[in-house]
Amino acid sequence: MTTKQKTVQVAARVPVEIKEQASVVAGEYGLGLGDAVRMFVTRIAKEKRIPLDISVPLASISNFDQAHPEYQNYIDTIAEGYLYE
């Protein structure tokens, strides 16, 4: 007898063009974007680490903004939306 695992939906806000580009790459591997995200989250849980080569940990959102000025204020705008819901 097989028991079905409980699942939860995980949401992430990313720029439309990043989502579209990531979907294309995942598709080249025969995966949907949701499949790729599930694989990534599963590896984090199993390996107890982020399975990426991150030379400088992103300790805060401000570090991300500095490393990626093209997304300046994007994260802040999203965060404000969550703070005031």
N, C-alpha and C positions, 0 to 999 in steps of 0.2 A: 504494500500500500504506500502510495506517495503522498506526502503532505506538502501543501503549498506554503512557501515561505511568505511571511508578511513583507510588504515592500512599502516604501515611502517615496514620494516624488521630491526630487531635488531641483531647485531652480537656480539659474545663474543668469545674470544680465551681462551681455557682451554686445559690442557694436555689431550691427547687422552684417557688415562686410566681413568681420572675423568669423561669425557663425557660418556665413555662406562659404568662405574659403575652407573652414574646417570640415564642413559637410562634404565638399568636393574631395578633400584628402581622405576622409573616412570612407567615402564611396569607392575610392580607388582600391581600398582593401576589402571591399565587399561588406562594409559596415554602415549602419546608420549612425548619426551623431550620438544618439542616445546609447547605442551599443559601446561606442568609443568612451563615452563618459563613464558608463558602468565599469568598463575594464580599468579605467584610470582609478576610480574610487576603490575598486576591489583591490588593486595593487597597493594603494596607500594603506588600506586596512591590514592586508596580509604582511606587508613588508615593514610596517610601522615607520614609514618614511615617505617623503615625496619622491616618486620615481623619475626625477628629472635632474639634469645637471644644472643646479642653481649655484653659481659661484658666490653670489652675495645674497643671503637670505632677505626676503622681502619682509622686514620686521614691521612695517607699517604701510598704510596707504600712501603716505607722503613719499616713501621710498619708491613706490611704484610710479607715482606721478613724476618723480625726478628721472626715473629710468625710462619712462615712456611719456614724454611731454605731449605727444599727439592725443593722449587721453586725459589731459589736464582738466580737472573739474568734473569729468565724467563720473568717476567713482563717488565724489562728494554729492553730486546731484542724486545719484541712486541711493546713497546712504541717507540723505535727508528724507527721501520718500519713505524709507522704512521707519525712520525715527518718528514720523508724524502720522503714521497710519493708525 
